[in-house]
């Protein structure tokens, strides 16, 4: 069984490892920086290995630190699971729930979802994170234990160690500027788009994966000239004549100067799912939010 001091060692170590800074870790833990440094030194002394490399700009993990990090997170998760079990008996959830989400979801009203959960479980501290790397970044965070669950878009099979439950789908439409050569055609195929410049998300985002796969399946190459991470801005670039895009209709609320068309013969279904680690049991708070997401999607 892990004692209080050892748990504190792990908590401080994980904070420094995730923040890559003693100063930011101290602020996160609400302690003085010297306290964090002394705990890390004690942990390194107990383990007989340097865990962190420190320089004037940032803190990085040594090989020993990289090996310890997932185990330290697992120890903290196990301690939290024990607290959750006791809290459930006494009728109230406690702890921290780390949630990842996309920059724009649309298929689920995330603020309403989180607000509803908070009102039902006010004792749970919620941390909401957006990854600039899209679904790939969120899946990496689930794998390394820095997130408990995430709303992601994962077309096809999820990576090893991750479980994804799909909760919604939307068809992606072709977005053209008015006056485009294809605006008046009755039918558009992938082949018709071969020479067009595209506005799209960076690689790693779910909707980019869907479109890339559709073009690959048709044996057609495409050129992405502008990459955006805000799904709401894609249509604005199209309206200015800077390219065309393939977007969910909810991302184009203002259709002035734009034409939306279906692409014939292409699999352009964009999935939204909730992902958790397949290697760690979700906490009681995570299970409660998963149930609420299922109810909301239904």
ZADO-1210 file (C-alpha; in nm, 4 decimals, padded with zeros to 6 digits):
<atoms>
<atom x="00.0000" y="00.0000" z="00.0000" code="UNK" pos="1"/>
<atom x="00.1336" y="00.3447" z="-00.0857" code="UNK" pos="2"/>
<atom x="00.1763" y="00.5812" z="00.2033" code="UNK" pos="3"/>
<atom x="00.0828" y="00.9485" z="00.2083" code="UNK" pos="4"/>
<atom x="00.4411" y="01.0706" z="00.1647" code="UNK" pos="5"/>
<atom x="00.4995" y="00.8463" z="-00.1378" code="UNK" pos="6"/>
<atom x="00.1742" y="00.9584" z="-00.2963" code="UNK" pos="7"/>
<atom x="00.2821" y="01.3182" z="-00.2476" code="UNK" pos="8"/>
<atom x="00.6158" y="01.2357" z="-00.4136" code="UNK" pos="9"/>
<atom x="00.4323" y="01.0992" z="-00.7163" code="UNK" pos="10"/>
<atom x="00.1900" y="01.3908" z="-00.7267" code="UNK" pos="11"/>
<atom x="00.4748" y="01.6419" z="-00.7315" code="UNK" pos="12"/>
<atom x="00.6739" y="01.4415" z="-00.9860" code="UNK" pos="13"/>
<atom x="00.3760" y="01.4096" z="-01.2245" code="UNK" pos="14"/>
<atom x="00.3052" y="01.7822" z="-01.1940" code="UNK" pos="15"/>
<atom x="00.6633" y="01.8753" z="-01.2877" code="UNK" pos="16"/>
<atom x="00.6695" y="01.6183" z="-01.5682" code="UNK" pos="17"/>
<atom x="00.3466" y="01.7493" z="-01.7208" code="UNK" pos="18"/>
<atom x="00.4206" y="02.1187" z="-01.6740" code="UNK" pos="19"/>
<atom x="00.7890" y="02.0861" z="-01.7731" code="UNK" pos="20"/>
<atom x="00.8559" y="02.3548" z="-01.5151" code="UNK" pos="21"/>
<atom x="00.9071" y="02.3673" z="-01.1374" code="UNK" pos="22"/>
<atom x="00.7495" y="02.7125" z="-01.1271" code="UNK" pos="23"/>
<atom x="00.4298" y="02.6054" z="-01.3062" code="UNK" pos="24"/>
<atom x="00.4153" y="02.2821" z="-01.1070" code="UNK" pos="25"/>
<atom x="00.4356" y="02.4771" z="-00.7810" code="UNK" pos="26"/>
<atom x="00.1531" y="02.7062" z="-00.8943" code="UNK" pos="27"/>
<atom x="-00.0574" y="02.4032" z="-00.9934" code="UNK" pos="28"/>
<atom x="00.0054" y="02.2376" z="-00.6560" code="UNK" pos="29"/>
<atom x="-00.0400" y="02.5638" z="-00.4604" code="UNK" pos="30"/>
<atom x="00.2967" y="02.5276" z="-00.2857" code="UNK" pos="31"/>
<atom x="00.6264" y="02.7163" z="-00.2964" code="UNK" pos="32"/>
<atom x="00.8780" y="02.6144" z="-00.5615" code="UNK" pos="33"/>
<atom x="01.1392" y="02.5145" z="-00.3051" code="UNK" pos="34"/>
<atom x="00.8912" y="02.2633" z="-00.1629" code="UNK" pos="35"/>
<atom x="00.8520" y="02.0994" z="-00.5039" code="UNK" pos="36"/>
<atom x="01.2289" y="02.0849" z="-00.5527" code="UNK" pos="37"/>
<atom x="01.2872" y="01.9225" z="-00.2128" code="UNK" pos="38"/>
<atom x="01.0217" y="01.6556" z="-00.2738" code="UNK" pos="39"/>
<atom x="01.1647" y="01.5705" z="-00.6178" code="UNK" pos="40"/>
<atom x="01.5156" y="01.5458" z="-00.4731" code="UNK" pos="41"/>
<atom x="01.3876" y="01.3145" z="-00.2004" code="UNK" pos="42"/>
<atom x="01.2153" y="01.0946" z="-00.4602" code="UNK" pos="43"/>
<atom x="01.5307" y="01.0789" z="-00.6723" code="UNK" pos="44"/>
<atom x="01.7335" y="00.9910" z="-00.3634" code="UNK" pos="45"/>
<atom x="01.4910" y="00.7150" z="-00.2633" code="UNK" pos="46"/>
<atom x="01.4909" y="00.5658" z="-00.6149" code="UNK" pos="47"/>
<atom x="01.8627" y="00.6094" z="-00.6683" code="UNK" pos="48"/>
<atom x="01.8233" y="00.7784" z="-01.0067" code="UNK" pos="49"/>
<atom x="01.7898" y="01.1218" z="-01.1603" code="UNK" pos="50"/>
<atom x="01.4373" y="01.1645" z="-01.2922" code="UNK" pos="51"/>
<atom x="01.4580" y="01.5136" z="-01.4394" code="UNK" pos="52"/>
<atom x="01.7100" y="01.7151" z="-01.6365" code="UNK" pos="53"/>
<atom x="01.6999" y="02.0801" z="-01.5449" code="UNK" pos="54"/>
<atom x="01.8270" y="02.3755" z="-01.7460" code="UNK" pos="55"/>
<atom x="01.7529" y="02.7459" z="-01.7628" code="UNK" pos="56"/>
<atom x="01.4738" y="02.7062" z="-02.0193" code="UNK" pos="57"/>
<atom x="01.2804" y="02.3905" z="-01.9346" code="UNK" pos="58"/>
<atom x="01.2680" y="02.0616" z="-01.7499" code="UNK" pos="59"/>
<atom x="01.2858" y="01.7310" z="-01.9380" code="UNK" pos="60"/>
<atom x="01.2516" y="01.3709" z="-01.8270" code="UNK" pos="61"/>
<atom x="01.5473" y="01.1341" z="-01.8102" code="UNK" pos="62"/>
<atom x="01.5043" y="00.7739" z="-01.9249" code="UNK" pos="63"/>
<atom x="01.4303" y="00.6822" z="-01.5630" code="UNK" pos="64"/>
<atom x="01.1747" y="00.9626" z="-01.5427" code="UNK" pos="65"/>
<atom x="01.0042" y="00.8441" z="-01.8624" code="UNK" pos="66"/>
<atom x="00.9814" y="00.4935" z="-01.7147" code="UNK" pos="67"/>
<atom x="00.8424" y="00.6191" z="-01.3855" code="UNK" pos="68"/>
<atom x="00.5812" y="00.8609" z="-01.5226" code="UNK" pos="69"/>
<atom x="00.3096" y="00.6104" z="-01.6299" code="UNK" pos="70"/>
<atom x="00.3572" y="00.4139" z="-01.3085" code="UNK" pos="71"/>
<atom x="00.3340" y="00.7252" z="-01.0966" code="UNK" pos="72"/>
<atom x="00.0113" y="00.8207" z="-01.2729" code="UNK" pos="73"/>
<atom x="-00.1213" y="00.4676" z="-01.2213" code="UNK" pos="74"/>
<atom x="-00.0454" y="00.4893" z="-00.8487" code="UNK" pos="75"/>
<atom x="-00.2291" y="00.8216" z="-00.8215" code="UNK" pos="76"/>
<atom x="-00.5211" y="00.6797" z="-01.0224" code="UNK" pos="77"/>
<atom x="-00.5391" y="00.3783" z="-00.7885" code="UNK" pos="78"/>
<atom x="-00.5440" y="00.6042" z="-00.4835" code="UNK" pos="79"/>
<atom x="-00.8188" y="00.8150" z="-00.6417" code="UNK" pos="80"/>
<atom x="-01.0171" y="00.5004" z="-00.7243" code="UNK" pos="81"/>
<atom x="-01.0025" y="00.4023" z="-00.3574" code="UNK" pos="82"/>
<atom x="-01.1302" y="00.7451" z="-00.2557" code="UNK" pos="83"/>
<atom x="-01.4056" y="00.7192" z="-00.5194" code="UNK" pos="84"/>
<atom x="-01.5201" y="00.3859" z="-00.3820" code="UNK" pos="85"/>
<atom x="-01.5580" y="00.5306" z="-00.0333" code="UNK" pos="86"/>
<atom x="-01.7246" y="00.8466" z="-00.1651" code="UNK" pos="87"/>
<atom x="-01.9806" y="00.6407" z="-00.3592" code="UNK" pos="88"/>
<atom x="-02.0763" y="00.4585" z="-00.0407" code="UNK" pos="89"/>
<atom x="-02.1359" y="00.7935" z="00.1260" code="UNK" pos="90"/>
<atom x="-02.3407" y="00.9226" z="-00.1665" code="UNK" pos="91"/>
<atom x="-02.1143" y="01.1762" z="-00.3364" code="UNK" pos="92"/>
<atom x="-01.8419" y="01.1733" z="-00.6007" code="UNK" pos="93"/>
<atom x="-01.5137" y="01.3525" z="-00.5362" code="UNK" pos="94"/>
<atom x="-01.1814" y="01.3948" z="-00.7103" code="UNK" pos="95"/>
<atom x="-01.0654" y="01.5437" z="-01.0391" code="UNK" pos="96"/>
<atom x="-01.1887" y="01.4506" z="-01.3864" code="UNK" pos="97"/>
<atom x="-00.9578" y="01.5399" z="-01.6757" code="UNK" pos="98"/>
<atom x="-01.1545" y="01.5728" z="-01.9996" code="UNK" pos="99"/>
<atom x="-01.0228" y="01.6274" z="-02.3503" code="UNK" pos="100"/>
<atom x="-01.2302" y="01.7737" z="-02.6305" code="UNK" pos="101"/>
<atom x="-01.1970" y="01.8989" z="-02.9860" code="UNK" pos="102"/>
<atom x="-01.1737" y="02.2685" z="-03.0699" code="UNK" pos="103"/>
<atom x="-01.5277" y="02.2539" z="-03.2063" code="UNK" pos="104"/>
<atom x="-01.7593" y="01.9582" z="-03.1529" code="UNK" pos="105"/>
<atom x="-02.0993" y="02.0704" z="-03.2773" code="UNK" pos="106"/>
<atom x="-02.2565" y="01.7256" z="-03.2459" code="UNK" pos="107"/>
<atom x="-02.2713" y="01.7573" z="-02.8655" code="UNK" pos="108"/>
<atom x="-02.3234" y="02.0777" z="-02.6666" code="UNK" pos="109"/>
<atom x="-02.0119" y="02.0466" z="-02.4503" code="UNK" pos="110"/>
<atom x="-02.0764" y="02.3466" z="-02.2175" code="UNK" pos="111"/>
<atom x="-02.4289" y="02.2213" z="-02.1443" code="UNK" pos="112"/>
<atom x="-02.2987" y="01.8682" z="-02.0906" code="UNK" pos="113"/>
<atom x="-02.0258" y="01.9790" z="-01.8493" code="UNK" pos="114"/>
<atom x="-02.2628" y="02.2174" z="-01.6705" code="UNK" pos="115"/>
<atom x="-02.5177" y="01.9413" z="-01.6166" code="UNK" pos="116"/>
<atom x="-02.2494" y="01.7104" z="-01.4783" code="UNK" pos="117"/>
<atom x="-02.1204" y="01.9814" z="-01.2446" code="UNK" pos="118"/>
<atom x="-02.4649" y="02.0498" z="-01.1038" code="UNK" pos="119"/>
<atom x="-02.5180" y="01.6798" z="-01.0352" code="UNK" pos="120"/>
<atom x="-02.1674" y="01.6169" z="-00.8986" code="UNK" pos="121"/>
<atom x="-02.0407" y="01.9462" z="-00.7521" code="UNK" pos="122"/>
<atom x="-01.7675" y="01.7673" z="-00.5576" code="UNK" pos="123"/>
<atom x="-01.5839" y="01.6685" z="-00.8754" code="UNK" pos="124"/>
<atom x="-01.3240" y="01.9140" z="-01.0014" code="UNK" pos="125"/>
<atom x="-01.3371" y="01.9342" z="-01.3821" code="UNK" pos="126"/>
<atom x="-01.0377" y="02.0081" z="-01.6045" code="UNK" pos="127"/>
<atom x="-01.1198" y="02.0591" z="-01.9736" code="UNK" pos="128"/>
<atom x="-00.8356" y="02.0387" z="-02.2261" code="UNK" pos="129"/>
<atom x="-00.8189" y="02.1065" z="-02.6010" code="UNK" pos="130"/>
<atom x="-00.5261" y="01.9627" z="-02.7963" code="UNK" pos="131"/>
<atom x="-00.3795" y="02.1683" z="-03.0814" code="UNK" pos="132"/>
<atom x="-00.3029" y="01.8318" z="-03.2454" code="UNK" pos="133"/>
<atom x="-00.6688" y="01.7326" z="-03.2615" code="UNK" pos="134"/>
<atom x="-00.7831" y="01.3777" z="-03.1913" code="UNK" pos="135"/>
<atom x="-00.4304" y="01.2370" z="-03.2238" code="UNK" pos="136"/>
<atom x="-00.3098" y="01.4618" z="-02.9419" code="UNK" pos="137"/>
<atom x="-00.6066" y="01.3684" z="-02.7238" code="UNK" pos="138"/>
<atom x="-00.5472" y="00.9963" z="-02.7810" code="UNK" pos="139"/>
<atom x="-00.1804" y="01.0390" z="-02.6873" code="UNK" pos="140"/>
<atom x="-00.2896" y="01.2109" z="-02.3644" code="UNK" pos="141"/>
<atom x="-00.5230" y="00.9204" z="-02.2846" code="UNK" pos="142"/>
<atom x="-00.2409" y="00.6760" z="-02.3499" code="UNK" pos="143"/>
<atom x="00.0056" y="00.8508" z="-02.1196" code="UNK" pos="144"/>
<atom x="-00.2573" y="00.8968" z="-01.8482" code="UNK" pos="145"/>
<atom x="-00.2836" y="01.2756" z="-01.8504" code="UNK" pos="146"/>
<atom x="-00.6529" y="01.2555" z="-01.9510" code="UNK" pos="147"/>
<atom x="-00.9339" y="01.0390" z="-01.8132" code="UNK" pos="148"/>
<atom x="-01.1608" y="01.0563" z="-02.1199" code="UNK" pos="149"/>
<atom x="-01.1883" y="01.2538" z="-02.4407" code="UNK" pos="150"/>
<atom x="-01.4364" y="01.3455" z="-02.7112" code="UNK" pos="151"/>
<atom x="-01.2582" y="01.2503" z="-03.0313" code="UNK" pos="152"/>
<atom x="-01.3089" y="01.1751" z="-03.3978" code="UNK" pos="153"/>
<atom x="-01.1480" y="00.8411" z="-03.4803" code="UNK" pos="154"/>
<atom x="-01.2500" y="00.7034" z="-03.8204" code="UNK" pos="155"/>
<atom x="-01.1750" y="00.3317" z="-03.8369" code="UNK" pos="156"/>
<atom x="-00.9984" y="00.1257" z="-03.5716" code="UNK" pos="157"/>
<atom x="-00.8711" y="00.3105" z="-03.2619" code="UNK" pos="158"/>
<atom x="-00.5052" y="00.2740" z="-03.1607" code="UNK" pos="159"/>
<atom x="-00.3955" y="-00.0017" z="-02.9250" code="UNK" pos="160"/>
<atom x="-00.4816" y="00.0624" z="-02.5614" code="UNK" pos="161"/>
<atom x="-00.7766" y="00.2897" z="-02.6426" code="UNK" pos="162"/>
<atom x="-01.1498" y="00.2160" z="-02.6432" code="UNK" pos="163"/>
<atom x="-01.3795" y="00.4460" z="-02.8421" code="UNK" pos="164"/>
<atom x="-01.7590" y="00.4407" z="-02.8244" code="UNK" pos="165"/>
<atom x="-01.9090" y="00.6251" z="-03.1194" code="UNK" pos="166"/>
<atom x="-02.1931" y="00.8530" z="-03.0130" code="UNK" pos="167"/>
<atom x="-02.2764" y="01.0533" z="-03.3260" code="UNK" pos="168"/>
<atom x="-02.2043" y="01.0897" z="-03.6966" code="UNK" pos="169"/>
<atom x="-02.2437" y="01.3711" z="-03.9468" code="UNK" pos="170"/>
<atom x="-02.2091" y="01.3730" z="-04.3223" code="UNK" pos="171"/>
<atom x="-01.9434" y="01.6145" z="-04.4482" code="UNK" pos="172"/>
<atom x="-02.0478" y="01.8416" z="-04.7351" code="UNK" pos="173"/>
<atom x="-01.8465" y="02.0123" z="-05.0045" code="UNK" pos="174"/>
<atom x="-01.8306" y="02.3897" z="-04.9489" code="UNK" pos="175"/>
<atom x="-01.7758" y="02.6038" z="-05.2587" code="UNK" pos="176"/>
<atom x="-01.7663" y="02.9787" z="-05.3164" code="UNK" pos="177"/>
<atom x="-02.0450" y="03.1196" z="-05.5303" code="UNK" pos="178"/>
<atom x="-01.9401" y="03.1282" z="-05.8932" code="UNK" pos="179"/>
<atom x="-01.7174" y="02.8218" z="-05.8637" code="UNK" pos="180"/>
<atom x="-01.7051" y="02.6052" z="-06.1765" code="UNK" pos="181"/>
<atom x="-01.8812" y="02.3194" z="-05.9893" code="UNK" pos="182"/>
<atom x="-02.1465" y="02.5322" z="-05.8175" code="UNK" pos="183"/>
<atom x="-02.4114" y="02.4646" z="-06.0823" code="UNK" pos="184"/>
<atom x="-02.3414" y="02.0974" z="-06.1503" code="UNK" pos="185"/>
<atom x="-02.5980" y="01.8350" z="-06.0540" code="UNK" pos="186"/>
<atom x="-02.3397" y="01.5875" z="-05.9260" code="UNK" pos="187"/>
<atom x="-01.9869" y="01.6199" z="-05.7871" code="UNK" pos="188"/>
<atom x="-01.7451" y="01.3290" z="-05.7397" code="UNK" pos="189"/>
<atom x="-01.4015" y="01.3083" z="-05.5817" code="UNK" pos="190"/>
<atom x="-01.2464" y="01.2971" z="-05.9268" code="UNK" pos="191"/>
<atom x="-01.3969" y="01.6401" z="-06.0040" code="UNK" pos="192"/>
<atom x="-01.1964" y="01.7881" z="-05.7166" code="UNK" pos="193"/>
<atom x="-00.8526" y="01.6643" z="-05.8195" code="UNK" pos="194"/>
<atom x="-00.7005" y="02.0015" z="-05.9083" code="UNK" pos="195"/>
<atom x="-00.8673" y="02.2143" z="-05.6418" code="UNK" pos="196"/>
<atom x="-00.6857" y="02.3912" z="-05.3549" code="UNK" pos="197"/>
<atom x="-00.8362" y="02.2912" z="-05.0199" code="UNK" pos="198"/>
<atom x="-00.8912" y="02.4551" z="-04.6835" code="UNK" pos="199"/>
<atom x="-00.8674" y="02.1819" z="-04.4204" code="UNK" pos="200"/>
<atom x="-00.7478" y="02.0876" z="-04.0740" code="UNK" pos="201"/>
<atom x="-00.3928" y="01.9683" z="-04.0056" code="UNK" pos="202"/>
<atom x="-00.3188" y="01.5973" z="-04.0210" code="UNK" pos="203"/>
<atom x="-00.4344" y="01.4203" z="-03.7056" code="UNK" pos="204"/>
<atom x="-00.7789" y="01.5813" z="-03.6961" code="UNK" pos="205"/>
<atom x="-01.0673" y="01.3393" z="-03.7477" code="UNK" pos="206"/>
<atom x="-01.2395" y="01.5243" z="-04.0310" code="UNK" pos="207"/>
<atom x="-00.9055" y="01.5574" z="-04.2165" code="UNK" pos="208"/>
<atom x="-00.8627" y="01.1792" z="-04.1835" code="UNK" pos="209"/>
<atom x="-01.2121" y="01.1196" z="-04.3277" code="UNK" pos="210"/>
<atom x="-01.1444" y="01.3379" z="-04.6319" code="UNK" pos="211"/>
<atom x="-00.7920" y="01.2026" z="-04.6889" code="UNK" pos="212"/>
<atom x="-00.9269" y="00.8471" z="-04.6837" code="UNK" pos="213"/>
<atom x="-01.2032" y="00.9308" z="-04.9306" code="UNK" pos="214"/>
<atom x="-00.9510" y="01.0754" z="-05.1755" code="UNK" pos="215"/>
<atom x="-00.7135" y="00.7810" z="-05.1252" code="UNK" pos="216"/>
<atom x="-00.9988" y="00.5358" z="-05.1880" code="UNK" pos="217"/>
<atom x="-01.0740" y="00.7148" z="-05.5163" code="UNK" pos="218"/>
<atom x="-00.7062" y="00.7189" z="-05.6147" code="UNK" pos="219"/>
<atom x="-00.7056" y="01.0988" z="-05.6301" code="UNK" pos="220"/>
<atom x="-00.4429" y="01.3286" z="-05.4815" code="UNK" pos="221"/>
<atom x="-00.5377" y="01.6655" z="-05.3412" code="UNK" pos="222"/>
<atom x="-00.3597" y="01.9814" z="-05.2318" code="UNK" pos="223"/>
<atom x="-00.4288" y="02.1457" z="-04.8972" code="UNK" pos="224"/>
<atom x="-00.3237" y="02.5080" z="-04.9280" code="UNK" pos="225"/>
<atom x="-00.4589" y="02.6453" z="-04.6001" code="UNK" pos="226"/>
<atom x="-00.4743" y="02.4620" z="-04.2686" code="UNK" pos="227"/>
<atom x="-00.6989" y="02.5849" z="-03.9867" code="UNK" pos="228"/>
<atom x="-00.7702" y="02.4526" z="-03.6366" code="UNK" pos="229"/>
<atom x="-01.0924" y="02.6479" z="-03.5850" code="UNK" pos="230"/>
<atom x="-01.3636" y="02.4654" z="-03.7773" code="UNK" pos="231"/>
<atom x="-01.5734" y="02.7818" z="-03.7881" code="UNK" pos="232"/>
<atom x="-01.3113" y="02.9698" z="-03.9903" code="UNK" pos="233"/>
<atom x="-01.2903" y="02.7192" z="-04.2754" code="UNK" pos="234"/>
<atom x="-01.5972" y="02.8511" z="-04.4553" code="UNK" pos="235"/>
<atom x="-01.4679" y="03.2075" z="-04.4252" code="UNK" pos="236"/>
<atom x="-01.1565" y="03.1197" z="-04.6243" code="UNK" pos="237"/>
<atom x="-01.3749" y="02.9510" z="-04.8873" code="UNK" pos="238"/>
<atom x="-01.5996" y="03.2587" z="-04.9103" code="UNK" pos="239"/>
<atom x="-01.2890" y="03.4664" z="-04.9906" code="UNK" pos="240"/>
<atom x="-01.2053" y="03.2384" z="-05.2833" code="UNK" pos="241"/>
<atom x="-00.8940" y="03.0895" z="-05.1209" code="UNK" pos="242"/>
<atom x="-00.9962" y="02.7282" z="-05.1691" code="UNK" pos="243"/>
<atom x="-01.2761" y="02.4802" z="-05.1194" code="UNK" pos="244"/>
<atom x="-01.3505" y="02.2714" z="-04.8124" code="UNK" pos="245"/>
<atom x="-01.5312" y="01.9619" z="-04.6887" code="UNK" pos="246"/>
<atom x="-01.7076" y="02.0480" z="-04.3642" code="UNK" pos="247"/>
<atom x="-02.0009" y="01.9412" z="-04.1458" code="UNK" pos="248"/>
<atom x="-02.3047" y="02.1633" z="-04.2174" code="UNK" pos="249"/>
<atom x="-02.3125" y="02.2948" z="-03.8586" code="UNK" pos="250"/>
<atom x="-01.9740" y="02.4574" z="-03.9234" code="UNK" pos="251"/>
<atom x="-02.1308" y="02.6771" z="-04.1957" code="UNK" pos="252"/>
<atom x="-02.4101" y="02.8666" z="-04.0167" code="UNK" pos="253"/>
<atom x="-02.3675" y="03.1712" z="-04.2459" code="UNK" pos="254"/>
<atom x="-02.4035" y="03.0476" z="-04.6015" code="UNK" pos="255"/>
<atom x="-02.3910" y="03.3838" z="-04.7750" code="UNK" pos="256"/>
<atom x="-02.1580" y="03.3601" z="-05.0735" code="UNK" pos="257"/>
<atom x="-02.1298" y="02.9824" z="-05.0368" code="UNK" pos="258"/>
<atom x="-02.2727" y="02.6688" z="-05.1979" code="UNK" pos="259"/>
<atom x="-02.2984" y="02.3374" z="-05.0093" code="UNK" pos="260"/>
<atom x="-02.3155" y="02.0159" z="-05.2110" code="UNK" pos="261"/>
<atom x="-02.2970" y="01.6434" z="-05.1411" code="UNK" pos="262"/>
<atom x="-02.0073" y="01.4474" z="-05.2907" code="UNK" pos="263"/>
<atom x="-02.1392" y="01.1450" z="-05.4785" code="UNK" pos="264"/>
<atom x="-01.9892" y="00.8015" z="-05.4185" code="UNK" pos="265"/>
<atom x="-01.7616" y="00.9028" z="-05.1299" code="UNK" pos="266"/>
<atom x="-01.7604" y="00.7869" z="-04.7669" code="UNK" pos="267"/>
<atom x="-01.7607" y="01.1230" z="-04.5888" code="UNK" pos="268"/>
<atom x="-01.9261" y="01.0275" z="-04.2590" code="UNK" pos="269"/>
<atom x="-01.7506" y="01.2090" z="-03.9737" code="UNK" pos="270"/>
<atom x="-01.7731" y="01.0199" z="-03.6404" code="UNK" pos="271"/>
<atom x="-01.7677" y="01.1617" z="-03.2897" code="UNK" pos="272"/>
<atom x="-01.6889" y="00.9257" z="-03.0050" code="UNK" pos="273"/>
<atom x="-01.5877" y="00.9208" z="-02.6419" code="UNK" pos="274"/>
<atom x="-01.2522" y="00.7562" z="-02.5780" code="UNK" pos="275"/>
<atom x="-01.1024" y="00.6067" z="-02.2633" code="UNK" pos="276"/>
<atom x="-00.7964" y="00.4001" z="-02.1876" code="UNK" pos="277"/>
<atom x="-00.8480" y="00.0279" z="-02.2359" code="UNK" pos="278"/>
<atom x="-00.5705" y="-00.0383" z="-01.9847" code="UNK" pos="279"/>
<atom x="-00.7068" y="00.1521" z="-01.6844" code="UNK" pos="280"/>
<atom x="-01.0513" y="00.1231" z="-01.5291" code="UNK" pos="281"/>
<atom x="-01.2370" y="00.4578" z="-01.5455" code="UNK" pos="282"/>
<atom x="-01.2970" y="00.6339" z="-01.2155" code="UNK" pos="283"/>
<atom x="-01.6446" y="00.6661" z="-01.0686" code="UNK" pos="284"/>
<atom x="-01.6601" y="01.0271" z="-01.1906" code="UNK" pos="285"/>
<atom x="-01.5536" y="00.9206" z="-01.5415" code="UNK" pos="286"/>
<atom x="-01.8190" y="00.6479" z="-01.5445" code="UNK" pos="287"/>
<atom x="-02.0823" y="00.9030" z="-01.4442" code="UNK" pos="288"/>
<atom x="-01.9816" y="01.1384" z="-01.7259" code="UNK" pos="289"/>
<atom x="-01.9721" y="00.8510" z="-01.9767" code="UNK" pos="290"/>
<atom x="-02.3291" y="00.7631" z="-01.8792" code="UNK" pos="291"/>
<atom x="-02.4370" y="01.1257" z="-01.9191" code="UNK" pos="292"/>
<atom x="-02.2735" y="01.1460" z="-02.2642" code="UNK" pos="293"/>
<atom x="-02.4613" y="00.8319" z="-02.3646" code="UNK" pos="294"/>
<atom x="-02.7902" y="00.9805" z="-02.2485" code="UNK" pos="295"/>
<atom x="-02.7197" y="01.3114" z="-02.4242" code="UNK" pos="296"/>
<atom x="-02.6271" y="01.1422" z="-02.7515" code="UNK" pos="297"/>
<atom x="-02.9359" y="00.9225" z="-02.7374" code="UNK" pos="298"/>
</atoms>
